[in-house]
């Protein structure tokens, strides 16, 4: 996903990025992590710029335990 690396790289590596704990951008370029990264960067930007009065954000992911395919269906780099 060259476009994702190009599009989000600068935001991902920014000092105020929510991704400062040693997570690489390349690790986040696979679904569903890519969508979570995009949401995280959007939330951070909205909080930084106080869009719609946002001052902080959270991303909540709900995965029912009965949905075993959720974990088996993750695409990983080869």
mmCIF file of the N, C-alpha and C atoms, coordinates in Angstrom:
data_MODEL
# 
_entry.id   MODEL 
# 
loop_
_atom_site.group_PDB 
_atom_site.id 
_atom_site.type_symbol 
_atom_site.label_atom_id 
_atom_site.label_alt_id 
_atom_site.label_comp_id 
_atom_site.label_asym_id 
_atom_site.label_entity_id 
_atom_site.label_seq_id 
_atom_site.pdbx_PDB_ins_code 
_atom_site.Cartn_x 
_atom_site.Cartn_y 
_atom_site.Cartn_z 
_atom_site.occupancy 
_atom_site.B_iso_or_equiv 
_atom_site.pdbx_formal_charge 
_atom_site.auth_seq_id 
_atom_site.auth_comp_id 
_atom_site.auth_asym_id 
_atom_site.auth_atom_id 
_atom_site.pdbx_PDB_model_num 
ATOM 1   N N  . UNK A 1 1  ? 0.827   -1.178  0.000  1.00 0.00 ? 1  UNK A N  1 
ATOM 2   C CA . UNK A 1 1  ? 0.000   0.000   0.000  1.00 0.00 ? 1  UNK A CA 1 
ATOM 3   C C  . UNK A 1 1  ? 0.873   1.243   0.000  1.00 0.00 ? 1  UNK A C  1 
ATOM 4   N N  . UNK A 1 2  ? 1.503   1.479   -1.110 1.00 0.00 ? 2  UNK A N  1 
ATOM 5   C CA . UNK A 1 2  ? 2.364   2.644   -1.242 1.00 0.00 ? 2  UNK A CA 1 
ATOM 6   C C  . UNK A 1 2  ? 1.585   3.923   -0.969 1.00 0.00 ? 2  UNK A C  1 
ATOM 7   N N  . UNK A 1 3  ? 0.346   4.021   -1.458 1.00 0.00 ? 3  UNK A N  1 
ATOM 8   C CA . UNK A 1 3  ? -0.426  5.243   -1.274 1.00 0.00 ? 3  UNK A CA 1 
ATOM 9   C C  . UNK A 1 3  ? -0.675  5.540   0.204  1.00 0.00 ? 3  UNK A C  1 
ATOM 10  N N  . UNK A 1 4  ? -0.956  4.527   1.003  1.00 0.00 ? 4  UNK A N  1 
ATOM 11  C CA . UNK A 1 4  ? -1.165  4.735   2.438  1.00 0.00 ? 4  UNK A CA 1 
ATOM 12  C C  . UNK A 1 4  ? 0.105   5.236   3.109  1.00 0.00 ? 4  UNK A C  1 
ATOM 13  N N  . UNK A 1 5  ? 1.242   4.681   2.729  1.00 0.00 ? 5  UNK A N  1 
ATOM 14  C CA . UNK A 1 5  ? 2.521   5.111   3.288  1.00 0.00 ? 5  UNK A CA 1 
ATOM 15  C C  . UNK A 1 5  ? 2.786   6.572   2.931  1.00 0.00 ? 5  UNK A C  1 
ATOM 16  N N  . UNK A 1 6  ? 2.509   6.920   1.688  1.00 0.00 ? 6  UNK A N  1 
ATOM 17  C CA . UNK A 1 6  ? 2.715   8.291   1.219  1.00 0.00 ? 6  UNK A CA 1 
ATOM 18  C C  . UNK A 1 6  ? 1.716   9.242   1.873  1.00 0.00 ? 6  UNK A C  1 
ATOM 19  N N  . UNK A 1 7  ? 0.468   8.839   1.899  1.00 0.00 ? 7  UNK A N  1 
ATOM 20  C CA . UNK A 1 7  ? -0.604  9.707   2.393  1.00 0.00 ? 7  UNK A CA 1 
ATOM 21  C C  . UNK A 1 7  ? -0.515  9.952   3.898  1.00 0.00 ? 7  UNK A C  1 
ATOM 22  N N  . UNK A 1 8  ? -0.181  8.940   4.691  1.00 0.00 ? 8  UNK A N  1 
ATOM 23  C CA . UNK A 1 8  ? -0.256  9.057   6.140  1.00 0.00 ? 8  UNK A CA 1 
ATOM 24  C C  . UNK A 1 8  ? 1.098   9.078   6.847  1.00 0.00 ? 8  UNK A C  1 
ATOM 25  N N  . UNK A 1 9  ? 2.175   8.874   6.127  1.00 0.00 ? 9  UNK A N  1 
ATOM 26  C CA . UNK A 1 9  ? 3.499   8.789   6.743  1.00 0.00 ? 9  UNK A CA 1 
ATOM 27  C C  . UNK A 1 9  ? 3.865   9.983   7.602  1.00 0.00 ? 9  UNK A C  1 
ATOM 28  N N  . UNK A 1 10 ? 3.686   11.179  7.075  1.00 0.00 ? 10 UNK A N  1 
ATOM 29  C CA . UNK A 1 10 ? 4.055   12.386  7.813  1.00 0.00 ? 10 UNK A CA 1 
ATOM 30  C C  . UNK A 1 10 ? 3.220   12.535  9.085  1.00 0.00 ? 10 UNK A C  1 
ATOM 31  N N  . UNK A 1 11 ? 1.922   12.289  8.983  1.00 0.00 ? 11 UNK A N  1 
ATOM 32  C CA . UNK A 1 11 ? 1.041   12.375  10.157 1.00 0.00 ? 11 UNK A CA 1 
ATOM 33  C C  . UNK A 1 11 ? 1.383   11.294  11.177 1.00 0.00 ? 11 UNK A C  1 
ATOM 34  N N  . UNK A 1 12 ? 1.699   10.101  10.683 1.00 0.00 ? 12 UNK A N  1 
ATOM 35  C CA . UNK A 1 12 ? 2.005   8.966   11.550 1.00 0.00 ? 12 UNK A CA 1 
ATOM 36  C C  . UNK A 1 12 ? 3.267   9.220   12.368 1.00 0.00 ? 12 UNK A C  1 
ATOM 37  N N  . UNK A 1 13 ? 4.262   9.853   11.748 1.00 0.00 ? 13 UNK A N  1 
ATOM 38  C CA . UNK A 1 13 ? 5.540   10.095  12.420 1.00 0.00 ? 13 UNK A CA 1 
ATOM 39  C C  . UNK A 1 13 ? 5.591   11.429  13.171 1.00 0.00 ? 13 UNK A C  1 
ATOM 40  N N  . UNK A 1 14 ? 4.542   12.223  13.115 1.00 0.00 ? 14 UNK A N  1 
ATOM 41  C CA . UNK A 1 14 ? 4.526   13.526  13.781 1.00 0.00 ? 14 UNK A CA 1 
ATOM 42  C C  . UNK A 1 14 ? 4.685   13.364  15.290 1.00 0.00 ? 14 UNK A C  1 
ATOM 43  N N  . UNK A 1 15 ? 5.251   14.375  15.926 1.00 0.00 ? 15 UNK A N  1 
ATOM 44  C CA . UNK A 1 15 ? 5.500   14.325  17.377 1.00 0.00 ? 15 UNK A CA 1 
ATOM 45  C C  . UNK A 1 15 ? 4.213   14.135  18.178 1.00 0.00 ? 15 UNK A C  1 
ATOM 46  N N  . UNK A 1 16 ? 3.092   14.662  17.668 1.00 0.00 ? 16 UNK A N  1 
ATOM 47  C CA . UNK A 1 16 ? 1.830   14.538  18.399 1.00 0.00 ? 16 UNK A CA 1 
ATOM 48  C C  . UNK A 1 16 ? 0.944   13.415  17.865 1.00 0.00 ? 16 UNK A C  1 
ATOM 49  N N  . UNK A 1 17 ? 1.543   12.504  17.127 1.00 0.00 ? 17 UNK A N  1 
ATOM 50  C CA . UNK A 1 17 ? 0.806   11.352  16.598 1.00 0.00 ? 17 UNK A CA 1 
ATOM 51  C C  . UNK A 1 17 ? 0.400   10.421  17.739 1.00 0.00 ? 17 UNK A C  1 
ATOM 52  N N  . UNK A 1 18 ? -0.765  9.792   17.636 1.00 0.00 ? 18 UNK A N  1 
ATOM 53  C CA . UNK A 1 18 ? -1.128  8.808   18.661 1.00 0.00 ? 18 UNK A CA 1 
ATOM 54  C C  . UNK A 1 18 ? -0.295  7.524   18.554 1.00 0.00 ? 18 UNK A C  1 
ATOM 55  N N  . UNK A 1 19 ? 0.511   7.407   17.516 1.00 0.00 ? 19 UNK A N  1 
ATOM 56  C CA . UNK A 1 19 ? 1.330   6.204   17.281 1.00 0.00 ? 19 UNK A CA 1 
ATOM 57  C C  . UNK A 1 19 ? 2.792   6.501   17.578 1.00 0.00 ? 19 UNK A C  1 
ATOM 58  N N  . UNK A 1 20 ? 3.116   6.648   18.846 1.00 0.00 ? 20 UNK A N  1 
ATOM 59  C CA . UNK A 1 20 ? 4.492   6.975   19.226 1.00 0.00 ? 20 UNK A CA 1 
ATOM 60  C C  . UNK A 1 20 ? 5.160   5.862   20.015 1.00 0.00 ? 20 UNK A C  1 
ATOM 61  N N  . UNK A 1 21 ? 4.516   4.729   20.141 1.00 0.00 ? 21 UNK A N  1 
ATOM 62  C CA . UNK A 1 21 ? 5.008   3.647   21.007 1.00 0.00 ? 21 UNK A CA 1 
ATOM 63  C C  . UNK A 1 21 ? 5.734   2.541   20.259 1.00 0.00 ? 21 UNK A C  1 
ATOM 64  N N  . UNK A 1 22 ? 6.481   2.882   19.235 1.00 0.00 ? 22 UNK A N  1 
ATOM 65  C CA . UNK A 1 22 ? 7.261   1.889   18.523 1.00 0.00 ? 22 UNK A CA 1 
ATOM 66  C C  . UNK A 1 22 ? 6.487   1.093   17.485 1.00 0.00 ? 22 UNK A C  1 
ATOM 67  N N  . UNK A 1 23 ? 5.278   1.496   17.161 1.00 0.00 ? 23 UNK A N  1 
ATOM 68  C CA . UNK A 1 23 ? 4.495   0.830   16.121 1.00 0.00 ? 23 UNK A CA 1 
ATOM 69  C C  . UNK A 1 23 ? 4.941   1.388   14.781 1.00 0.00 ? 23 UNK A C  1 
ATOM 70  N N  . UNK A 1 24 ? 5.277   0.512   13.848 1.00 0.00 ? 24 UNK A N  1 
ATOM 71  C CA . UNK A 1 24 ? 5.702   0.994   12.536 1.00 0.00 ? 24 UNK A CA 1 
ATOM 72  C C  . UNK A 1 24 ? 4.490   1.232   11.641 1.00 0.00 ? 24 UNK A C  1 
ATOM 73  N N  . UNK A 1 25 ? 4.628   2.179   10.750 1.00 0.00 ? 25 UNK A N  1 
ATOM 74  C CA . UNK A 1 25 ? 3.563   2.455   9.790  1.00 0.00 ? 25 UNK A CA 1 
ATOM 75  C C  . UNK A 1 25 ? 3.305   1.225   8.932  1.00 0.00 ? 25 UNK A C  1 
ATOM 76  N N  . UNK A 1 26 ? 4.362   0.536   8.530  1.00 0.00 ? 26 UNK A N  1 
ATOM 77  C CA . UNK A 1 26 ? 4.186   -0.657  7.687  1.00 0.00 ? 26 UNK A CA 1 
ATOM 78  C C  . UNK A 1 26 ? 3.310   -1.707  8.364  1.00 0.00 ? 26 UNK A C  1 
ATOM 79  N N  . UNK A 1 27 ? 3.416   -1.835  9.679  1.00 0.00 ? 27 UNK A N  1 
ATOM 80  C CA . UNK A 1 27 ? 2.590   -2.804  10.403 1.00 0.00 ? 27 UNK A CA 1 
ATOM 81  C C  . UNK A 1 27 ? 1.120   -2.423  10.381 1.00 0.00 ? 27 UNK A C  1 
ATOM 82  N N  . UNK A 1 28 ? 0.847   -1.141  10.195 1.00 0.00 ? 28 UNK A N  1 
ATOM 83  C CA . UNK A 1 28 ? -0.535  -0.652  10.211 1.00 0.00 ? 28 UNK A CA 1 
ATOM 84  C C  . UNK A 1 28 ? -1.164  -0.590  8.824  1.00 0.00 ? 28 UNK A C  1 
ATOM 85  N N  . UNK A 1 29 ? -0.453  -0.987  7.802  1.00 0.00 ? 29 UNK A N  1 
ATOM 86  C CA . UNK A 1 29 ? -0.974  -0.870  6.443  1.00 0.00 ? 29 UNK A CA 1 
ATOM 87  C C  . UNK A 1 29 ? -1.763  -2.090  5.983  1.00 0.00 ? 29 UNK A C  1 
ATOM 88  N N  . UNK A 1 30 ? -2.198  -2.905  6.918  1.00 0.00 ? 30 UNK A N  1 
ATOM 89  C CA . UNK A 1 30 ? -2.988  -4.088  6.600  1.00 0.00 ? 30 UNK A CA 1 
ATOM 90  C C  . UNK A 1 30 ? -4.321  -4.008  7.326  1.00 0.00 ? 30 UNK A C  1 
ATOM 91  N N  . UNK A 1 31 ? -5.382  -4.407  6.644  1.00 0.00 ? 31 UNK A N  1 
ATOM 92  C CA . UNK A 1 31 ? -6.722  -4.369  7.237  1.00 0.00 ? 31 UNK A CA 1 
ATOM 93  C C  . UNK A 1 31 ? -6.803  -5.351  8.403  1.00 0.00 ? 31 UNK A C  1 
ATOM 94  N N  . UNK A 1 32 ? -7.505  -5.053  9.443  1.00 0.00 ? 32 UNK A N  1 
ATOM 95  C CA . UNK A 1 32 ? -8.292  -3.855  9.717  1.00 0.00 ? 32 UNK A CA 1 
ATOM 96  C C  . UNK A 1 32 ? -7.477  -2.746  10.377 1.00 0.00 ? 32 UNK A C  1 
ATOM 97  N N  . UNK A 1 33 ? -6.168  -3.004  10.598 1.00 0.00 ? 33 UNK A N  1 
ATOM 98  C CA . UNK A 1 33 ? -5.327  -2.030  11.285 1.00 0.00 ? 33 UNK A CA 1 
ATOM 99  C C  . UNK A 1 33 ? -5.218  -0.717  10.514 1.00 0.00 ? 33 UNK A C  1 
ATOM 100 N N  . UNK A 1 34 ? -5.246  -0.806  9.193  1.00 0.00 ? 34 UNK A N  1 
ATOM 101 C CA . UNK A 1 34 ? -5.169  0.388   8.354  1.00 0.00 ? 34 UNK A CA 1 
ATOM 102 C C  . UNK A 1 34 ? -6.326  1.332   8.663  1.00 0.00 ? 34 UNK A C  1 
ATOM 103 N N  . UNK A 1 35 ? -7.527  0.789   8.765  1.00 0.00 ? 35 UNK A N  1 
ATOM 104 C CA . UNK A 1 35 ? -8.694  1.624   9.068  1.00 0.00 ? 35 UNK A CA 1 
ATOM 105 C C  . UNK A 1 35 ? -8.611  2.197   10.479 1.00 0.00 ? 35 UNK A C  1 
ATOM 106 N N  . UNK A 1 36 ? -8.104  1.416   11.420 1.00 0.00 ? 36 UNK A N  1 
ATOM 107 C CA . UNK A 1 36 ? -7.943  1.910   12.790 1.00 0.00 ? 36 UNK A CA 1 
ATOM 108 C C  . UNK A 1 36 ? -6.908  3.028   12.839 1.00 0.00 ? 36 UNK A C  1 
ATOM 109 N N  . UNK A 1 37 ? -5.833  2.891   12.081 1.00 0.00 ? 37 UNK A N  1 
ATOM 110 C CA . UNK A 1 37 ? -4.811  3.939   12.025 1.00 0.00 ? 37 UNK A CA 1 
ATOM 111 C C  . UNK A 1 37 ? -5.398  5.213   11.438 1.00 0.00 ? 37 UNK A C  1 
ATOM 112 N N  . UNK A 1 38 ? -6.172  5.076   10.368 1.00 0.00 ? 38 UNK A N  1 
ATOM 113 C CA . UNK A 1 38 ? -6.794  6.242   9.747  1.00 0.00 ? 38 UNK A CA 1 
ATOM 114 C C  . UNK A 1 38 ? -7.720  6.950   10.738 1.00 0.00 ? 38 UNK A C  1 
ATOM 115 N N  . UNK A 1 39 ? -8.515  6.171   11.471 1.00 0.00 ? 39 UNK A N  1 
ATOM 116 C CA . UNK A 1 39 ? -9.414  6.760   12.470 1.00 0.00 ? 39 UNK A CA 1 
ATOM 117 C C  . UNK A 1 39 ? -8.624  7.443   13.585 1.00 0.00 ? 39 UNK A C  1 
ATOM 118 N N  . UNK A 1 40 ? -7.537  6.825   14.009 1.00 0.00 ? 40 UNK A N  1 
ATOM 119 C CA . UNK A 1 40 ? -6.695  7.419   15.048 1.00 0.00 ? 40 UNK A CA 1 
ATOM 120 C C  . UNK A 1 40 ? -6.081  8.733   14.610 1.00 0.00 ? 40 UNK A C  1 
ATOM 121 N N  . UNK A 1 41 ? -5.594  8.776   13.381 1.00 0.00 ? 41 UNK A N  1 
ATOM 122 C CA . UNK A 1 41 ? -5.004  10.015  12.863 1.00 0.00 ? 41 UNK A CA 1 
ATOM 123 C C  . UNK A 1 41 ? -6.063  11.096  12.695 1.00 0.00 ? 41 UNK A C  1 
ATOM 124 N N  . UNK A 1 42 ? -7.262  10.705  12.257 1.00 0.00 ? 42 UNK A N  1 
ATOM 125 C CA . UNK A 1 42 ? -8.353  11.667  12.121 1.00 0.00 ? 42 UNK A CA 1 
ATOM 126 C C  . UNK A 1 42 ? -8.759  12.211  13.498 1.00 0.00 ? 42 UNK A C  1 
ATOM 127 N N  . UNK A 1 43 ? -8.900  11.331  14.477 1.00 0.00 ? 43 UNK A N  1 
ATOM 128 C CA . UNK A 1 43 ? -9.263  11.771  15.816 1.00 0.00 ? 43 UNK A CA 1 
ATOM 129 C C  . UNK A 1 43 ? -8.230  12.717  16.406 1.00 0.00 ? 43 UNK A C  1 
ATOM 130 N N  . UNK A 1 44 ? -6.949  12.402  16.198 1.00 0.00 ? 44 UNK A N  1 
ATOM 131 C CA . UNK A 1 44 ? -5.884  13.267  16.703 1.00 0.00 ? 44 UNK A CA 1 
ATOM 132 C C  . UNK A 1 44 ? -5.939  14.646  16.049 1.00 0.00 ? 44 UNK A C  1 
ATOM 133 N N  . UNK A 1 45 ? -6.174  14.663  14.753 1.00 0.00 ? 45 UNK A N  1 
ATOM 134 C CA . UNK A 1 45 ? -6.266  15.933  14.028 1.00 0.00 ? 45 UNK A CA 1 
ATOM 135 C C  . UNK A 1 45 ? -7.462  16.748  14.507 1.00 0.00 ? 45 UNK A C  1 
ATOM 136 N N  . UNK A 1 46 ? -8.592  16.082  14.687 1.00 0.00 ? 46 UNK A N  1 
ATOM 137 C CA . UNK A 1 46 ? -9.783  16.781  15.165 1.00 0.00 ? 46 UNK A CA 1 
ATOM 138 C C  . UNK A 1 46 ? -9.557  17.350  16.569 1.00 0.00 ? 46 UNK A C  1 
ATOM 139 N N  . UNK A 1 47 ? -8.898  16.604  17.428 1.00 0.00 ? 47 UNK A N  1 
ATOM 140 C CA . UNK A 1 47 ? -8.606  17.095  18.771 1.00 0.00 ? 47 UNK A CA 1 
ATOM 141 C C  . UNK A 1 47 ? -7.630  18.254  18.763 1.00 0.00 ? 47 UNK A C  1 
ATOM 142 N N  . UNK A 1 48 ? -6.623  18.155  17.917 1.00 0.00 ? 48 UNK A N  1 
ATOM 143 C CA . UNK A 1 48 ? -5.611  19.204  17.810 1.00 0.00 ? 48 UNK A CA 1 
ATOM 144 C C  . UNK A 1 48 ? -6.227  20.516  17.324 1.00 0.00 ? 48 UNK A C  1 
ATOM 145 N N  . UNK A 1 49 ? -7.141  20.409  16.351 1.00 0.00 ? 49 UNK A N  1 
ATOM 146 C CA . UNK A 1 49 ? -7.751  21.592  15.748 1.00 0.00 ? 49 UNK A CA 1 
ATOM 147 C C  . UNK A 1 49 ? -9.096  21.950  16.373 1.00 0.00 ? 49 UNK A C  1 
ATOM 148 N N  . UNK A 1 50 ? -9.502  21.178  17.375 1.00 0.00 ? 50 UNK A N  1 
ATOM 149 C CA . UNK A 1 50 ? -10.766 21.412  18.083 1.00 0.00 ? 50 UNK A CA 1 
ATOM 150 C C  . UNK A 1 50 ? -11.973 21.419  17.145 1.00 0.00 ? 50 UNK A C  1 
ATOM 151 N N  . UNK A 1 51 ? -11.919 20.569  16.119 1.00 0.00 ? 51 UNK A N  1 
ATOM 152 C CA . UNK A 1 51 ? -13.039 20.470  15.183 1.00 0.00 ? 51 UNK A CA 1 
ATOM 153 C C  . UNK A 1 51 ? -14.273 19.965  15.924 1.00 0.00 ? 51 UNK A C  1 
ATOM 154 N N  . UNK A 1 52 ? -15.398 20.605  15.695 1.00 0.00 ? 52 UNK A N  1 
ATOM 155 C CA . UNK A 1 52 ? -16.668 20.243  16.316 1.00 0.00 ? 52 UNK A CA 1 
ATOM 156 C C  . UNK A 1 52 ? -16.573 20.173  17.837 1.00 0.00 ? 52 UNK A C  1 
ATOM 157 N N  . UNK A 1 53 ? -15.637 20.907  18.424 1.00 0.00 ? 53 UNK A N  1 
ATOM 158 C CA . UNK A 1 53 ? -15.481 20.922  19.867 1.00 0.00 ? 53 UNK A CA 1 
ATOM 159 C C  . UNK A 1 53 ? -14.764 19.707  20.442 1.00 0.00 ? 53 UNK A C  1 
ATOM 160 N N  . UNK A 1 54 ? -14.196 18.864  19.593 1.00 0.00 ? 54 UNK A N  1 
ATOM 161 C CA . UNK A 1 54 ? -13.505 17.659  20.053 1.00 0.00 ? 54 UNK A CA 1 
ATOM 162 C C  . UNK A 1 54 ? -12.215 18.056  20.771 1.00 0.00 ? 54 UNK A C  1 
ATOM 163 N N  . UNK A 1 55 ? -12.009 17.521  21.969 1.00 0.00 ? 55 UNK A N  1 
ATOM 164 C CA . UNK A 1 55 ? -10.762 17.755  22.691 1.00 0.00 ? 55 UNK A CA 1 
ATOM 165 C C  . UNK A 1 55 ? -10.009 16.446  22.951 1.00 0.00 ? 55 UNK A C  1 
ATOM 166 N N  . UNK A 1 56 ? -10.717 15.345  22.902 1.00 0.00 ? 56 UNK A N  1 
ATOM 167 C CA . UNK A 1 56 ? -10.084 14.025  23.010 1.00 0.00 ? 56 UNK A CA 1 
ATOM 168 C C  . UNK A 1 56 ? -10.962 13.016  22.295 1.00 0.00 ? 56 UNK A C  1 
ATOM 169 N N  . UNK A 1 57 ? -10.393 11.854  22.002 1.00 0.00 ? 57 UNK A N  1 
ATOM 170 C CA . UNK A 1 57 ? -11.132 10.844  21.256 1.00 0.00 ? 57 UNK A CA 1 
ATOM 171 C C  . UNK A 1 57 ? -10.732 9.454   21.730 1.00 0.00 ? 57 UNK A C  1 
ATOM 172 N N  . UNK A 1 58 ? -11.571 8.497   21.423 1.00 0.00 ? 58 UNK A N  1 
ATOM 173 C CA . UNK A 1 58 ? -11.298 7.078   21.694 1.00 0.00 ? 58 UNK A CA 1 
ATOM 174 C C  . UNK A 1 58 ? -11.814 6.271   20.520 1.00 0.00 ? 58 UNK A C  1 
ATOM 175 N N  . UNK A 1 59 ? -11.126 5.218   20.241 1.00 0.00 ? 59 UNK A N  1 
ATOM 176 C CA . UNK A 1 59 ? -11.581 4.262   19.230 1.00 0.00 ? 59 UNK A CA 1 
ATOM 177 C C  . UNK A 1 59 ? -11.938 2.992   19.992 1.00 0.00 ? 59 UNK A C  1 
ATOM 178 N N  . UNK A 1 60 ? -13.141 2.526   19.803 1.00 0.00 ? 60 UNK A N  1 
ATOM 179 C CA . UNK A 1 60 ? -13.609 1.329   20.483 1.00 0.00 ? 60 UNK A CA 1 
ATOM 180 C C  . UNK A 1 60 ? -13.809 0.238   19.431 1.00 0.00 ? 60 UNK A C  1 
ATOM 181 N N  . UNK A 1 61 ? -13.170 -0.886  19.633 1.00 0.00 ? 61 UNK A N  1 
ATOM 182 C CA . UNK A 1 61 ? -13.305 -2.022  18.729 1.00 0.00 ? 61 UNK A CA 1 
ATOM 183 C C  . UNK A 1 61 ? -13.997 -3.136  19.496 1.00 0.00 ? 61 UNK A C  1 
ATOM 184 N N  . UNK A 1 62 ? -15.091 -3.626  18.949 1.00 0.00 ? 62 UNK A N  1 
ATOM 185 C CA . UNK A 1 62 ? -15.848 -4.699  19.582 1.00 0.00 ? 62 UNK A CA 1 
ATOM 186 C C  . UNK A 1 62 ? -15.761 -5.930  18.674 1.00 0.00 ? 62 UNK A C  1 
ATOM 187 N N  . UNK A 1 63 ? -15.221 -7.011  19.211 1.00 0.00 ? 63 UNK A N  1 
ATOM 188 C CA . UNK A 1 63 ? -15.107 -8.271  18.471 1.00 0.00 ? 63 UNK A CA 1 
ATOM 189 C C  . UNK A 1 63 ? -15.779 -9.366  19.295 1.00 0.00 ? 63 UNK A C  1 
ATOM 190 N N  . UNK A 1 64 ? -16.963 -9.795  18.882 1.00 0.00 ? 64 UNK A N  1 
ATOM 191 C CA . UNK A 1 64 ? -17.658 -10.856 19.623 1.00 0.00 ? 64 UNK A CA 1 
ATOM 192 C C  . UNK A 1 64 ? -16.812 -12.126 19.694 1.00 0.00 ? 64 UNK A C  1 
ATOM 193 N N  . UNK A 1 65 ? -16.763 -12.747 20.851 1.00 0.00 ? 65 UNK A N  1 
ATOM 194 C CA . UNK A 1 65 ? -15.959 -13.957 21.017 1.00 0.00 ? 65 UNK A CA 1 
ATOM 195 C C  . UNK A 1 65 ? -16.451 -15.094 20.131 1.00 0.00 ? 65 UNK A C  1 
ATOM 196 N N  . UNK A 1 66 ? -17.729 -15.093 19.791 1.00 0.00 ? 66 UNK A N  1 
ATOM 197 C CA . UNK A 1 66 ? -18.264 -16.153 18.942 1.00 0.00 ? 66 UNK A CA 1 
ATOM 198 C C  . UNK A 1 66 ? -17.842 -15.988 17.478 1.00 0.00 ? 66 UNK A C  1 
ATOM 199 N N  . UNK A 1 67 ? -17.286 -14.850 17.132 1.00 0.00 ? 67 UNK A N  1 
ATOM 200 C CA . UNK A 1 67 ? -16.863 -14.611 15.750 1.00 0.00 ? 67 UNK A CA 1 
ATOM 201 C C  . UNK A 1 67 ? -15.386 -14.972 15.613 1.00 0.00 ? 67 UNK A C  1 
ATOM 202 N N  . UNK A 1 68 ? -15.097 -16.256 15.549 1.00 0.00 ? 68 UNK A N  1 
ATOM 203 C CA . UNK A 1 68 ? -13.715 -16.733 15.452 1.00 0.00 ? 68 UNK A CA 1 
ATOM 204 C C  . UNK A 1 68 ? -13.060 -16.309 14.145 1.00 0.00 ? 68 UNK A C  1 
ATOM 205 N N  . UNK A 1 69 ? -13.857 -16.046 13.120 1.00 0.00 ? 69 UNK A N  1 
ATOM 206 C CA . UNK A 1 69 ? -13.297 -15.639 11.831 1.00 0.00 ? 69 UNK A CA 1 
ATOM 207 C C  . UNK A 1 69 ? -12.620 -14.271 11.900 1.00 0.00 ? 69 UNK A C  1 
ATOM 208 N N  . UNK A 1 70 ? -12.955 -13.481 12.901 1.00 0.00 ? 70 UNK A N  1 
ATOM 209 C CA . UNK A 1 70 ? -12.324 -12.170 13.027 1.00 0.00 ? 70 UNK A CA 1 
ATOM 210 C C  . UNK A 1 70 ? -10.815 -12.306 13.115 1.00 0.00 ? 70 UNK A C  1 
ATOM 211 N N  . UNK A 1 71 ? -10.332 -13.162 13.971 1.00 0.00 ? 71 UNK A N  1 
ATOM 212 C CA . UNK A 1 71 ? -8.894  -13.354 14.125 1.00 0.00 ? 71 UNK A CA 1 
ATOM 213 C C  . UNK A 1 71 ? -8.254  -14.123 12.988 1.00 0.00 ? 71 UNK A C  1 
ATOM 214 N N  . UNK A 1 72 ? -8.963  -15.116 12.462 1.00 0.00 ? 72 UNK A N  1 
ATOM 215 C CA . UNK A 1 72 ? -8.400  -15.916 11.370 1.00 0.00 ? 72 UNK A CA 1 
ATOM 216 C C  . UNK A 1 72 ? -8.348  -15.157 10.056 1.00 0.00 ? 72 UNK A C  1 
ATOM 217 N N  . UNK A 1 73 ? -9.183  -14.128 9.902  1.00 0.00 ? 73 UNK A N  1 
ATOM 218 C CA . UNK A 1 73 ? -9.262  -13.439 8.626  1.00 0.00 ? 73 UNK A CA 1 
ATOM 219 C C  . UNK A 1 73 ? -8.294  -12.278 8.471  1.00 0.00 ? 73 UNK A C  1 
ATOM 220 N N  . UNK A 1 74 ? -7.445  -12.028 9.470  1.00 0.00 ? 74 UNK A N  1 
ATOM 221 C CA . UNK A 1 74 ? -6.523  -10.902 9.365  1.00 0.00 ? 74 UNK A CA 1 
ATOM 222 C C  . UNK A 1 74 ? -5.472  -11.190 8.296  1.00 0.00 ? 74 UNK A C  1 
ATOM 223 N N  . UNK A 1 75 ? -5.308  -10.218 7.425  1.00 0.00 ? 75 UNK A N  1 
ATOM 224 C CA . UNK A 1 75 ? -4.260  -10.340 6.401  1.00 0.00 ? 75 UNK A CA 1 
ATOM 225 C C  . UNK A 1 75 ? -2.952  -9.859  7.003  1.00 0.00 ? 75 UNK A C  1 
ATOM 226 N N  . UNK A 1 76 ? -1.922  -10.631 6.811  1.00 0.00 ? 76 UNK A N  1 
ATOM 227 C CA . UNK A 1 76 ? -0.614  -10.264 7.353  1.00 0.00 ? 76 UNK A CA 1 
ATOM 228 C C  . UNK A 1 76 ? 0.406   -10.275 6.219  1.00 0.00 ? 76 UNK A C  1 
ATOM 229 N N  . UNK A 1 77 ? 1.439   -9.457  6.364  1.00 0.00 ? 77 UNK A N  1 
ATOM 230 C CA . UNK A 1 77 ? 2.479   -9.466  5.321  1.00 0.00 ? 77 UNK A CA 1 
ATOM 231 C C  . UNK A 1 77 ? 3.166   -10.823 5.261  1.00 0.00 ? 77 UNK A C  1 
ATOM 232 N N  . UNK A 1 78 ? 3.592   -11.195 4.084  1.00 0.00 ? 78 UNK A N  1 
ATOM 233 C CA . UNK A 1 78 ? 4.280   -12.492 3.941  1.00 0.00 ? 78 UNK A CA 1 
ATOM 234 C C  . UNK A 1 78 ? 5.774   -12.311 3.907  1.00 0.00 ? 78 UNK A C  1 
# 
